[in-house]
Amino acid sequence: MLNGFRFISAVEGFSYLILIFIAMPIKYILGNPYIVKVVGMSHGVLFILFSISLFLTLKRLNWDKGFAFQLFVLSLIPFGAILIEKKVKIENNKF
């Protein structure tokens, strides 16, 4: 369960970076909005999967709701997936 969450978190975070640093500049600098539609939809689906995975992992591993909320907030910022990975490793080593 934890490995699945970490994988989805990493892929979702990577898709967010692609959306912000590649697709958005292509849209606004080159005037091609199609790539944002494709990458944006993919990122949206991955974000939903991340949210579901976070909830399921919270229940399965009995994480504190405050900790899960921190992870959710981190998923909203660029490069937040790196911080999520660090926090999950720290939390996993407590047991």
VEXMARTOR-586392 format. One line per field, with one value per atom (N, C-alpha, C, O, CB): residue number from 1; residue in three letters; chain; atom name; x, z, y. Coordinates in steps of 0.02 Angstrom, whole numbers, plus 50000, padded with zeros to 5 digits. Atoms other than C-alpha are relative to their C-alpha. Glycine has a CB too. Example, Ala and Ser with C-alpha at 12.3 -4.5 7.8 and 13.67 -1.06 7.14 Angstrom:
pakol = (1  1  1  1  1  2  2  2  2  2)
bapa = (Ala  Ala  Ala  Ala  Ala  Ser  Ser  Ser  Ser  Ser)
tinu = (A  A  A  A  A  A  A  A  A  A)
dovo = (N  CA  C  O  CB  N  CA  C  O  CB)
east = (50045  50615  50045  50097  49950  49958  50684  49961  49986  50020)
up = (50000  50390  50000  50033  50062  49997  50357  50037  50045  49929)
north = (49941  49775  50060  50059  50001  49941  49947  50055  50110  50023)
//
This chain:
pakol = (1  1  1  1  1  2  2  2  2  2  3  3  3  3  3  4  4  4  4  4  5  5  5  5  5  6  6  6  6  6  7  7  7  7  7  8  8  8  8  8  9  9  9  9  9  10  10  10  10  10  11  11  11  11  11  12  12  12  12  12  13  13  13  13  13  14  14  14  14  14  15  15  15  15  15  16  16  16  16  16  17  17  17  17  17  18  18  18  18  18  19  19  19  19  19  20  20  20  20  20  21  21  21  21  21  22  22  22  22  22  23  23  23  23  23  24  24  24  24  24  25  25  25  25  25  26  26  26  26  26  27  27  27  27  27  28  28  28  28  28  29  29  29  29  29  30  30  30  30  30  31  31  31  31  31  32  32  32  32  32  33  33  33  33  33  34  34  34  34  34  35  35  35  35  35  36  36  36  36  36  37  37  37  37  37  38  38  38  38  38  39  39  39  39  39  40  40  40  40  40  41  41  41  41  41  42  42  42  42  42  43  43  43  43  43  44  44  44  44  44  45  45  45  45  45  46  46  46  46  46  47  47  47  47  47  48  48  48  48  48  49  49  49  49  49  50  50  50  50  50  51  51  51  51  51  52  52  52  52  52  53  53  53  53  53  54  54  54  54  54  55  55  55  55  55  56  56  56  56  56  57  57  57  57  57  58  58  58  58  58  59  59  59  59  59  60  60  60  60  60  61  61  61  61  61  62  62  62  62  62  63  63  63  63  63  64  64  64  64  64  65  65  65  65  65  66  66  66  66  66  67  67  67  67  67  68  68  68  68  68  69  69  69  69  69  70  70  70  70  70  71  71  71  71  71  72  72  72  72  72  73  73  73  73  73  74  74  74  74  74  75  75  75  75  75  76  76  76  76  76  77  77  77  77  77  78  78  78  78  78  79  79  79  79  79  80  80  80  80  80  81  81  81  81  81  82  82  82  82  82  83  83  83  83  83  84  84  84  84  84  85  85  85  85  85  86  86  86  86  86  87  87  87  87  87  88  88  88  88  88  89  89  89  89  89  90  90  90  90  90  91  91  91  91  91  92  92  92  92  92  93  93  93  93  93  94  94  94  94  94  95  95  95  95  95)
bapa = (Met  Met  Met  Met  Met  Leu  Leu  Leu  Leu  Leu  Asn  Asn  Asn  Asn  Asn  Gly  Gly  Gly  Gly  Gly  Phe  Phe  Phe  Phe  Phe  Arg  Arg  Arg  Arg  Arg  Phe  Phe  Phe  Phe  Phe  Ile  Ile  Ile  Ile  Ile  Ser  Ser  Ser  Ser  Ser  Ala  Ala  Ala  Ala  Ala  Val  Val  Val  Val  Val  Glu  Glu  Glu  Glu  Glu  Gly  Gly  Gly  Gly  Gly  Phe  Phe  Phe  Phe  Phe  Ser  Ser  Ser  Ser  Ser  Tyr  Tyr  Tyr  Tyr  Tyr  Leu  Leu  Leu  Leu  Leu  Ile  Ile  Ile  Ile  Ile  Leu  Leu  Leu  Leu  Leu  Ile  Ile  Ile  Ile  Ile  Phe  Phe  Phe  Phe  Phe  Ile  Ile  Ile  Ile  Ile  Ala  Ala  Ala  Ala  Ala  Met  Met  Met  Met  Met  Pro  Pro  Pro  Pro  Pro  Ile  Ile  Ile  Ile  Ile  Lys  Lys  Lys  Lys  Lys  Tyr  Tyr  Tyr  Tyr  Tyr  Ile  Ile  Ile  Ile  Ile  Leu  Leu  Leu  Leu  Leu  Gly  Gly  Gly  Gly  Gly  Asn  Asn  Asn  Asn  Asn  Pro  Pro  Pro  Pro  Pro  Tyr  Tyr  Tyr  Tyr  Tyr  Ile  Ile  Ile  Ile  Ile  Val  Val  Val  Val  Val  Lys  Lys  Lys  Lys  Lys  Val  Val  Val  Val  Val  Val  Val  Val  Val  Val  Gly  Gly  Gly  Gly  Gly  Met  Met  Met  Met  Met  Ser  Ser  Ser  Ser  Ser  His  His  His  His  His  Gly  Gly  Gly  Gly  Gly  Val  Val  Val  Val  Val  Leu  Leu  Leu  Leu  Leu  Phe  Phe  Phe  Phe  Phe  Ile  Ile  Ile  Ile  Ile  Leu  Leu  Leu  Leu  Leu  Phe  Phe  Phe  Phe  Phe  Ser  Ser  Ser  Ser  Ser  Ile  Ile  Ile  Ile  Ile  Ser  Ser  Ser  Ser  Ser  Leu  Leu  Leu  Leu  Leu  Phe  Phe  Phe  Phe  Phe  Leu  Leu  Leu  Leu  Leu  Thr  Thr  Thr  Thr  Thr  Leu  Leu  Leu  Leu  Leu  Lys  Lys  Lys  Lys  Lys  Arg  Arg  Arg  Arg  Arg  Leu  Leu  Leu  Leu  Leu  Asn  Asn  Asn  Asn  Asn  Trp  Trp  Trp  Trp  Trp  Asp  Asp  Asp  Asp  Asp  Lys  Lys  Lys  Lys  Lys  Gly  Gly  Gly  Gly  Gly  Phe  Phe  Phe  Phe  Phe  Ala  Ala  Ala  Ala  Ala  Phe  Phe  Phe  Phe  Phe  Gln  Gln  Gln  Gln  Gln  Leu  Leu  Leu  Leu  Leu  Phe  Phe  Phe  Phe  Phe  Val  Val  Val  Val  Val  Leu  Leu  Leu  Leu  Leu  Ser  Ser  Ser  Ser  Ser  Leu  Leu  Leu  Leu  Leu  Ile  Ile  Ile  Ile  Ile  Pro  Pro  Pro  Pro  Pro  Phe  Phe  Phe  Phe  Phe  Gly  Gly  Gly  Gly  Gly  Ala  Ala  Ala  Ala  Ala  Ile  Ile  Ile  Ile  Ile  Leu  Leu  Leu  Leu  Leu  Ile  Ile  Ile  Ile  Ile  Glu  Glu  Glu  Glu  Glu  Lys  Lys  Lys  Lys  Lys  Lys  Lys  Lys  Lys  Lys  Val  Val  Val  Val  Val  Lys  Lys  Lys  Lys  Lys  Ile  Ile  Ile  Ile  Ile  Glu  Glu  Glu  Glu  Glu  Asn  Asn  Asn  Asn  Asn  Asn  Asn  Asn  Asn  Asn  Lys  Lys  Lys  Lys  Lys  Phe  Phe  Phe  Phe  Phe)
tinu = (A  A  A  A  A  A  A  A  A  A  A  A  A  A  A  A  A  A  A  A  A  A  A  A  A  A  A  A  A  A  A  A  A  A  A  A  A  A  A  A  A  A  A  A  A  A  A  A  A  A  A  A  A  A  A  A  A  A  A  A  A  A  A  A  A  A  A  A  A  A  A  A  A  A  A  A  A  A  A  A  A  A  A  A  A  A  A  A  A  A  A  A  A  A  A  A  A  A  A  A  A  A  A  A  A  A  A  A  A  A  A  A  A  A  A  A  A  A  A  A  A  A  A  A  A  A  A  A  A  A  A  A  A  A  A  A  A  A  A  A  A  A  A  A  A  A  A  A  A  A  A  A  A  A  A  A  A  A  A  A  A  A  A  A  A  A  A  A  A  A  A  A  A  A  A  A  A  A  A  A  A  A  A  A  A  A  A  A  A  A  A  A  A  A  A  A  A  A  A  A  A  A  A  A  A  A  A  A  A  A  A  A  A  A  A  A  A  A  A  A  A  A  A  A  A  A  A  A  A  A  A  A  A  A  A  A  A  A  A  A  A  A  A  A  A  A  A  A  A  A  A  A  A  A  A  A  A  A  A  A  A  A  A  A  A  A  A  A  A  A  A  A  A  A  A  A  A  A  A  A  A  A  A  A  A  A  A  A  A  A  A  A  A  A  A  A  A  A  A  A  A  A  A  A  A  A  A  A  A  A  A  A  A  A  A  A  A  A  A  A  A  A  A  A  A  A  A  A  A  A  A  A  A  A  A  A  A  A  A  A  A  A  A  A  A  A  A  A  A  A  A  A  A  A  A  A  A  A  A  A  A  A  A  A  A  A  A  A  A  A  A  A  A  A  A  A  A  A  A  A  A  A  A  A  A  A  A  A  A  A  A  A  A  A  A  A  A  A  A  A  A  A  A  A  A  A  A  A  A  A  A  A  A  A  A  A  A  A  A  A  A  A  A  A  A  A  A  A  A  A  A  A  A  A  A  A  A  A  A  A  A  A  A  A  A  A  A  A  A  A  A  A  A  A  A  A  A  A  A  A  A  A  A  A  A  A  A  A  A  A  A  A  A  A  A)
dovo = (N  CA  C  O  CB  N  CA  C  O  CB  N  CA  C  O  CB  N  CA  C  O  CB  N  CA  C  O  CB  N  CA  C  O  CB  N  CA  C  O  CB  N  CA  C  O  CB  N  CA  C  O  CB  N  CA  C  O  CB  N  CA  C  O  CB  N  CA  C  O  CB  N  CA  C  O  CB  N  CA  C  O  CB  N  CA  C  O  CB  N  CA  C  O  CB  N  CA  C  O  CB  N  CA  C  O  CB  N  CA  C  O  CB  N  CA  C  O  CB  N  CA  C  O  CB  N  CA  C  O  CB  N  CA  C  O  CB  N  CA  C  O  CB  N  CA  C  O  CB  N  CA  C  O  CB  N  CA  C  O  CB  N  CA  C  O  CB  N  CA  C  O  CB  N  CA  C  O  CB  N  CA  C  O  CB  N  CA  C  O  CB  N  CA  C  O  CB  N  CA  C  O  CB  N  CA  C  O  CB  N  CA  C  O  CB  N  CA  C  O  CB  N  CA  C  O  CB  N  CA  C  O  CB  N  CA  C  O  CB  N  CA  C  O  CB  N  CA  C  O  CB  N  CA  C  O  CB  N  CA  C  O  CB  N  CA  C  O  CB  N  CA  C  O  CB  N  CA  C  O  CB  N  CA  C  O  CB  N  CA  C  O  CB  N  CA  C  O  CB  N  CA  C  O  CB  N  CA  C  O  CB  N  CA  C  O  CB  N  CA  C  O  CB  N  CA  C  O  CB  N  CA  C  O  CB  N  CA  C  O  CB  N  CA  C  O  CB  N  CA  C  O  CB  N  CA  C  O  CB  N  CA  C  O  CB  N  CA  C  O  CB  N  CA  C  O  CB  N  CA  C  O  CB  N  CA  C  O  CB  N  CA  C  O  CB  N  CA  C  O  CB  N  CA  C  O  CB  N  CA  C  O  CB  N  CA  C  O  CB  N  CA  C  O  CB  N  CA  C  O  CB  N  CA  C  O  CB  N  CA  C  O  CB  N  CA  C  O  CB  N  CA  C  O  CB  N  CA  C  O  CB  N  CA  C  O  CB  N  CA  C  O  CB  N  CA  C  O  CB  N  CA  C  O  CB  N  CA  C  O  CB  N  CA  C  O  CB  N  CA  C  O  CB  N  CA  C  O  CB  N  CA  C  O  CB  N  CA  C  O  CB  N  CA  C  O  CB  N  CA  C  O  CB  N  CA  C  O  CB  N  CA  C  O  CB  N  CA  C  O  CB  N  CA  C  O  CB  N  CA  C  O  CB  N  CA  C  O  CB)
east = (50041  50000  50043  50031  49953  49957  50137  50040  50047  50048  49963  50240  49957  49979  50032  50047  50088  49987  49985  49935  50011  50055  50061  50054  49985  49939  50236  50008  50030  50061  49995  50233  49951  49969  49987  50050  50071  50019  50010  49929  49978  50138  50054  50053  50024  49945  50296  49976  49996  50054  50025  50205  49956  49961  49960  50042  50076  50042  50028  49950  49956  50213  50038  50046  50050  49965  50307  49953  49973  50030  50048  50150  49985  49973  49935  50012  50124  50057  50045  49994  49942  50300  49998  50014  50065  50007  50272  49947  49957  49982  50054  50110  50024  50012  49939  49980  50187  50059  50058  50018  49938  50359  50007  50052  50057  49996  50327  49936  49937  50015  50063  50143  49977  49957  49946  50023  50100  50042  50014  50001  49961  50247  49985  49983  50075  50017  50204  49934  49925  49996  50066  50026  50007  49982  49951  49999  50069  50055  50048  50008  49946  50232  49990  49997  50068  50008  50199  49928  49915  50028  50070  50011  49966  49919  49994  50029  49972  49967  50000  50055  50034  49838  49987  49966  49935  50017  49819  50039  50011  50014  49958  49964  49975  49980  50074  50026  49888  49938  49927  49984  50059  49726  50019  49990  49957  49979  49814  50036  50017  50047  49962  49938  49957  49961  50063  50044  49809  49951  49939  49963  50047  49684  50036  50011  49966  49961  49818  50017  50011  50064  49983  49874  49938  49943  50031  50062  49694  49981  49962  49944  50014  49667  50050  50031  50001  49949  49831  49989  50001  50070  50013  49784  49943  49945  49985  50056  49620  50025  50007  49943  49971  49715  50043  50042  50041  49959  49838  49955  49970  50042  50044  49695  49968  49964  49945  50030  49611  50053  50039  49970  49945  49778  50020  50034  50061  49984  49815  49948  49966  50004  50053  49647  50005  49999  49931  49996  49667  50062  50058  50003  49939  49845  49992  50015  50061  50015  49788  49962  49978  49959  50040  49660  50039  50036  49937  49965  49771  50057  50067  50026  49941  49925  49986  50031  50056  50020  49828  50041  50063  50007  49965  49914  49956  49895  50020  50035  49867  49969  49999  50049  50034  49741  50038  50037  49929  49959  49853  50058  50075  50026  49945  49997  49975  50007  50032  50028  49886  49982  49991  49938  50016  49827  50063  50062  49965  49935  50010  50020  50043  50055  49981  50042  49956  49980  49994  50045  49888  50021  50023  49928  49980  49944  50065  50073  50008  49937  50119  49989  50028  50047  50013  50043  49977  49976  49948  50024  49978  50055  50043  49951  49945  50149  50049  50059  50036  49949  50280  50056  50075  50028  49947  50415  49977  50018  50061  50027  50301  50007  50011  49928  49992  50318  50065  50069  49997  49935  50499  49992  50016  50055  50012  50444  49954  49962  49971  50044  50305  50041  50031  49945  49958  50432  50041  50046  50047  49960  50543  49957  49976  50034  50043  50398  49975  49970  49940  50024  50333  50055  50042  49974  49945  50505  50011  50022  50065  49992  50520  49944  49957  50000  50058  50344  50005  49988  49935  49995  50377  50054  50049  50015  49946  50538  49983  50021  50063  50019  50447  49980  49986  49943  50027  50376  50051  50037  49942)
up = (50000  50000  50000  49962  50060  49995  50048  49936  49913  50059  50062  49893  49943  49901  49980  50051  49783  50009  49960  50003  49986  49868  49979  49947  50074  50018  49846  49925  49899  50031  50073  49662  49970  49927  49972  50026  49628  50017  49975  50028  49980  49724  49954  49933  50072  50043  49620  49929  49899  49998  50068  49453  49997  49949  49976  49998  49502  50005  49971  50059  49992  49557  49935  49918  50056  50064  49394  49948  49909  49976  50049  49292  50014  49968  50002  49981  49389  49974  49948  50076  50025  49344  49924  49898  50022  50073  49161  49981  49934  49971  50014  49163  50009  49966  50045  49985  49243  49958  49932  50074  50030  49164  49926  49893  50036  50071  48991  49964  49917  49989  50036  48942  50003  49953  50029  49994  49010  49959  49925  50074  50044  48926  49925  49886  50012  50069  48763  49982  49928  49986  50012  48779  49993  49945  50057  49998  48821  49958  49937  50070  50041  48725  49927  49883  50025  50069  48571  49975  49916  49993  50019  48572  49982  49943  49942  50014  48569  50063  50107  49975  49939  48699  50004  50056  50006  50001  48648  50052  50085  49931  49953  48754  50072  50111  49995  49932  48911  50011  50066  50012  49994  48876  50015  50058  49937  49992  48863  50067  50106  49943  49938  49005  50061  50113  49999  49946  49113  50019  50078  49982  49987  49095  50034  50081  49934  49970  49134  50072  50116  49959  49931  49286  50045  50102  50000  49961  49344  50022  50080  49961  49984  49336  50052  50099  49936  49952  49427  50069  50120  49974  49936  49561  50037  50097  49990  49970  49591  50028  50083  49949  49976  49604  50061  50108  49944  49941  49724  50061  50115  49986  49944  49833  50028  50089  49979  49978  49838  50034  50086  49939  49971  49872  50069  50115  49953  49935  50012  50052  50108  49994  49953  50093  50020  50079  49969  49985  50079  50043  50089  49935  49961  50146  50071  50119  49966  49934  50289  50042  50101  49993  49963  50339  50016  50071  49961  49992  50313  50050  50090  49933  49956  50404  50063  50102  49962  49940  50536  50008  50063  50062  49997  50491  50035  50032  49930  49970  50588  49944  49892  50044  50051  50493  49985  49928  50023  50011  50517  49953  49911  50067  50044  50434  49929  49881  50025  50067  50288  49969  49909  50003  50025  50272  49976  49925  50053  50021  50264  49932  49889  50053  50064  50123  49944  49889  50004  50051  50030  49981  49921  50026  50014  50045  49961  49915  50066  50037  49986  49928  49884  50034  50068  49832  49957  49895  49998  50037  49782  49978  49939  50042  50018  49766  49955  49961  50064  50043  49632  50044  50094  49949  49965  49691  50068  50108  50008  49937  49836  50007  50062  50007  49998  49788  50034  50065  49930  49968  49847  50076  50113  49976  49928  50017  50027  50083  50015  49980  50023  50011  50061  49947  49994  49994  50064  50100  49939  49939  50135  50062  50108  50003  49942  50257  50009  50065  49994  49996  50215  50025  50065  49931  49976  50241  50075  50111  49962  49929  50410  50040  50092  50013  49965  50461  50000  50050  49967  50006  50401  50047  50071  49927  49957  50504  50074  50116  49986  49929  50666  50030  50090  50008  49975  50679  50002  50022  49958)
north = (49941  50000  50063  50109  50000  49942  50122  50011  50068  49993  49992  50087  50025  50065  49933  49975  50115  50074  50112  49961  49929  50282  50040  50093  50011  49964  50335  50005  50057  49966  49999  50288  50050  50090  49929  49953  50382  50072  50117  49983  49933  50532  50026  50083  50000  49979  50536  50015  50065  49946  49990  50518  50063  50102  49938  49940  50650  50063  50112  49996  49943  50769  50016  50074  49988  49991  50742  50030  50073  49933  49974  50774  50074  50113  49959  49930  50937  50044  50098  50007  49962  50994  50007  50060  49967  49997  50951  50051  50090  49930  49953  51049  50072  50115  49986  49932  51203  50024  50080  50006  49977  51209  49984  50011  49971  50016  51135  50020  50059  49926  49989  51139  50073  50101  49955  49931  51311  50048  50091  50021  49956  51399  49989  50036  49990  50013  51312  50034  50062  49924  49968  51376  50075  50105  49983  49927  51555  50032  50090  50023  49972  51580  49981  50024  49975  50023  51475  50001  49991  49930  49994  51493  49934  49933  50045  50066  51306  49974  49946  49950  50021  51266  49925  49900  50037  50071  51083  49960  49917  49971  50039  51019  50009  49961  50022  49990  51097  49957  49932  50075  50042  51005  49927  49895  50004  50069  50838  49989  49945  49979  50008  50860  50018  49986  50045  49980  50949  49946  49933  50063  50054  50808  49941  49912  49976  50054  50678  50016  49974  49987  49980  50775  49998  49977  50071  50001  50793  49930  49918  50030  50070  50605  49975  49940  49956  50022  50574  50032  50000  50018  49967  50702  49965  49957  50074  50037  50611  49933  49913  49989  50064  50445  50011  49972  49967  49983  50528  50010  49984  50063  49986  50590  49936  49927  50049  50064  50419  49957  49927  49962  50039  50334  50027  49988  49999  49969  50457  49980  49962  50077  50019  50421  49927  49910  50014  50072  50232  49985  49944  49960  50011  50239  50027  49996  50033  49972  50351  49950  49941  50065  50048  50221  49936  49910  49982  50064  50068  50005  49960  49977  49994  50134  50041  50055  50032  49962  50232  50064  50081  49957  49936  50396  50050  50047  50024  49944  50550  50042  50052  50043  49960  50657  50065  50089  50017  49940  50809  49987  50028  50027  50020  50717  49992  50015  49934  50009  50667  50068  50077  49955  49933  50848  50035  50069  50042  49971  50905  49973  50010  49985  50031  50781  50027  50040  49924  49974  50843  50071  50087  50000  49931  51025  50001  50041  50040  50003  50979  49979  49999  49951  50021  50899  50058  50052  49944  49941  51071  50047  50093  50037  49955  51152  49964  49903  50027  50032  51121  49972  50001  50052  50037  51000  49974  49951  50045  50026  50952  49925  49899  50019  50073  50769  49979  49927  49971  50015  50775  50004  49962  50050  49993  50838  49946  49923  50069  50055  50709  49937  49902  49988  50059  50572  50001  49951  49993  49993  50637  49989  49953  50068  50007  50651  49929  49904  50048  50069  50477  49955  49910  49976  50040  50402  50009  49961  50017  49986  50487  49967  49936  50076  50030  50431  49924  49893  50022  50073  50253  49973  49917  49980  50023  50242  50006  49981  50038  49994  50286  49933  49922  50050  50063  50111  49946  49889  49977)
//
